[in-house]
Amino acid sequence: MRRQSKKFQERSKQAKAVRNALIARAKKCMICGASPWTPVHPFSELNQLCCHEIAGGPLRQKFLDLPFGILVLCYYCNQYEVEDKGKWPQSRQLAVLLQKSPENYDLVAFNHAVNPNAPNRIEQYEVDKWLESDG
């Protein structure tokens, strides 16, 4: 396991309350519906809930406590489903957020946090297409 920097550890500690509140409010995986109380996957640890940053990679630390950029997922979906960026582009993940947690959805804020110079990097019609095809 890769060692975390002191800066990342401190940032994670600051974000913990926000992340725990998101998990408590969601109560189940936003993709498959699994939870520790209503297991879907055969191994109990895969049903545990965690926060997934839609804009991961180098932007992960920035999004640790931004509700408009976080999905609550079970470990299975976090480790296996959304890792396929061809199947789960950011626009599709944002569609899940809009559908499951509309109070946290803010496309303008998300785009600005990812790149302030590209306010239309993802447009609403791209998110809406996933709502029509997934719904």
C-alpha positions as CSV (number, residue, x, y, z in Angstrom):
1,M,0.0,0.0,0.0
2,R,1.3,3.4,-1.0
3,R,2.2,5.8,1.9
4,Q,0.1,8.9,2.2
5,S,1.8,12.3,2.6
6,K,1.2,14.4,5.7
7,K,-0.6,16.9,3.6
8,F,-3.0,14.3,2.3
9,Q,-3.5,12.8,5.7
10,E,-4.4,16.3,7.1
11,R,-6.8,17.0,4.2
12,S,-8.5,13.6,4.7
13,K,-9.0,14.4,8.4
14,Q,-10.6,17.7,7.5
15,A,-12.9,16.1,5.0
16,K,-14.0,13.2,7.2
17,A,-17.1,14.9,8.7
18,V,-18.4,15.9,5.3
19,R,-17.8,12.4,3.9
20,N,-19.4,10.6,6.9
21,A,-22.5,12.9,6.6
22,L,-22.8,12.0,2.9
23,I,-22.7,8.3,3.7
24,A,-25.2,8.6,6.5
25,R,-27.6,10.5,4.3
26,A,-27.3,8.2,1.3
27,K,-27.6,4.9,3.4
28,K,-26.8,2.8,0.3
29,C,-24.7,2.6,-2.9
30,M,-25.9,5.1,-5.5
31,I,-25.2,2.6,-8.3
32,C,-26.3,-0.9,-7.1
33,G,-28.2,-0.2,-3.8
34,A,-25.9,-2.3,-1.6
35,S,-25.4,-1.3,2.0
36,P,-24.1,-3.1,5.1
37,W,-27.7,-3.6,6.1
38,T,-29.0,-4.8,2.7
39,P,-26.1,-6.7,1.2
40,V,-26.0,-7.2,-2.6
41,H,-22.5,-8.7,-3.0
42,P,-21.5,-12.1,-1.6
43,F,-18.6,-10.8,0.5
44,S,-19.7,-8.5,3.3
45,E,-16.8,-6.1,3.0
46,L,-17.9,-5.3,-0.6
47,N,-21.2,-3.9,0.7
48,Q,-19.5,-1.3,3.0
49,L,-20.0,2.3,1.8
50,C,-17.3,4.8,0.9
51,C,-17.0,8.1,-0.9
52,H,-15.9,8.2,-4.5
53,E,-14.5,11.4,-6.0
54,I,-15.9,11.8,-9.5
55,A,-12.9,13.9,-10.5
56,G,-10.2,11.5,-9.3
57,G,-6.5,11.3,-10.1
58,P,-4.6,14.5,-9.5
59,L,-7.8,16.3,-8.5
60,R,-8.9,13.7,-5.9
61,Q,-7.5,15.7,-2.9
62,K,-9.4,18.9,-4.1
63,F,-12.7,17.0,-4.2
64,L,-12.4,15.2,-0.8
65,D,-15.1,17.4,0.8
66,L,-17.0,18.8,-2.2
67,P,-20.5,17.1,-2.2
68,F,-21.1,18.1,-5.8
69,G,-18.2,15.9,-6.8
70,I,-18.7,12.8,-4.6
71,L,-20.7,9.6,-5.1
72,V,-21.5,7.3,-2.2
73,L,-20.7,3.8,-3.4
74,C,-20.2,0.3,-2.0
75,Y,-16.6,-1.0,-2.1
76,Y,-17.5,-3.2,-5.1
77,C,-18.8,-0.4,-7.3
78,N,-16.0,1.9,-6.2
79,Q,-13.2,-0.7,-7.0
80,Y,-14.7,-2.5,-10.0
81,E,-17.5,-0.6,-11.7
82,V,-16.5,3.1,-11.9
83,E,-12.9,2.3,-12.6
84,D,-13.8,1.7,-16.2
85,K,-13.8,5.3,-17.4
86,G,-15.1,4.2,-20.8
87,K,-18.2,2.8,-19.2
88,W,-18.4,5.4,-16.4
89,P,-17.3,8.8,-17.8
90,Q,-17.7,11.8,-15.5
91,S,-20.9,12.8,-17.2
92,R,-22.5,9.4,-16.3
93,Q,-21.3,9.7,-12.7
94,L,-22.8,13.2,-12.5
95,A,-26.0,11.8,-13.8
96,V,-26.1,9.3,-10.9
97,L,-25.4,12.2,-8.5
98,L,-28.2,14.2,-10.0
99,Q,-30.6,11.2,-9.8
100,K,-29.7,10.0,-6.3
101,S,-28.7,13.2,-4.5
102,P,-30.1,16.2,-6.4
103,E,-29.4,18.5,-3.5
104,N,-25.7,18.0,-4.0
105,Y,-25.7,18.3,-7.8
106,D,-24.0,21.4,-9.2
107,L,-22.6,21.1,-12.7
108,V,-21.3,24.7,-12.8
109,A,-19.4,24.3,-9.5
110,F,-18.1,20.9,-10.6
111,N,-16.8,22.2,-13.9
112,H,-15.2,25.2,-12.2
113,A,-13.5,23.1,-9.6
114,V,-12.0,20.8,-12.3
115,N,-10.9,23.6,-14.6
116,P,-11.9,27.3,-14.1
117,N,-10.9,28.0,-17.7
118,A,-13.4,25.4,-19.1
119,P,-16.8,26.3,-17.7
120,N,-18.5,24.0,-20.3
121,R,-16.2,21.0,-20.2
122,I,-19.2,18.9,-19.4
123,E,-22.6,20.3,-20.5
124,Q,-26.0,19.5,-19.0
125,Y,-27.2,17.6,-22.2
126,E,-24.3,15.1,-21.7
127,V,-25.5,14.4,-18.2
128,D,-29.1,14.2,-19.3
129,K,-28.3,11.6,-22.0
130,W,-27.2,9.2,-19.3
131,L,-30.4,9.8,-17.3
132,E,-32.4,8.8,-20.4
133,S,-30.4,5.7,-21.1
134,D,-29.8,4.5,-17.5
135,G,-33.2,5.4,-16.2
